[in-house]
């Protein structure tokens, strides 16, 4: 199982700790991942990190598909890959309806169909086997619909990517996870419980691998869950620091009747607590919502404890099929400890 470092969102109060990234690179961590929501974009951050590092891979966790056309994403991926000497990992995700429609001004539509078409277009553009043409329900290249001039022509990516660019997809629901296993090279789950993974995700992954045209794909598939890690002999203090973020996801990331993270936690067996957190959060009682996050859930989703305890818990993540552990760490000591016990 490889280790990665997750720097999440940059901007505002969340500064980029480049020293921590450089420490991870020196410790042999495989990759560093950056995210975007409606603040800083991930591409600029990853370009900066790639320019300041030498060996560690740089991954987008995630680039929001509604924010860029598939062709623009292919251009960006090719550029970052070549500038970093093949170190770029392309992580994609649709995001949620509130961000897609409320920020990007795009219709949320049908996520499965959109994702399938988007990935197919990106792969075709990067392959450069022929000028780019796509006629689908969600994307049409060249565009000939309302408002078109009729002058569009199929084009090839001007640059020729020198390195393979693996594609990862962020997915939570069974159908999206199955699609990810079918068409992507890796998976970026969040709020991942290794204790429930076989039961909750196993059938969907098996279905997707069964539909894939690639032989032996399951053996090459990279599962990269995001996890917070804290080396400590005061676990309750660590839990209390992590609870606000969990409460935000299961309580506030989505509408009252459509929160994918809340649905996932419910599938883990925490339906009553998930409903309580959501109701409190949406009522504006964020402190109470945070307090309602169960300690047991925090322990399932994160790595908290002493060096010896983390060694035992890492075995659980490895046995759950995790191939790269994407760690948010507060300090170099935690990075070093994980590197030693992993």
Secondary structure, DSSP 4 states (H G I P E B T S, - for coil): -EEEEEEE--BTTB---HHHHHHHHHTT--EEEE--SSSS-HHHHHHHHHHH-SSSEEEES-EEGGGS-HHHHHHHHHHHHHHTTS-EEEEEE---HHHHHHTS------HHHHHHHHHHHHHHHHH-SS---EE-SS-EES--STT--S-------SS---S---EEE---SHHHHHHHHHH-SEE--SS--TTTHHHHHHHHHHHHHHH-SSTTHHHH-EE--EEEEEE-S-HHHHHHHHHHHHHIIIIISSBTTB-HHHHHHIIIIIHHHHHHHHHHHHTT-HHHHHHTS-HHHHHHHSEEE-HHHHHHHHHHHHHTT-SEEEEEESSHHHHHHHHHH-
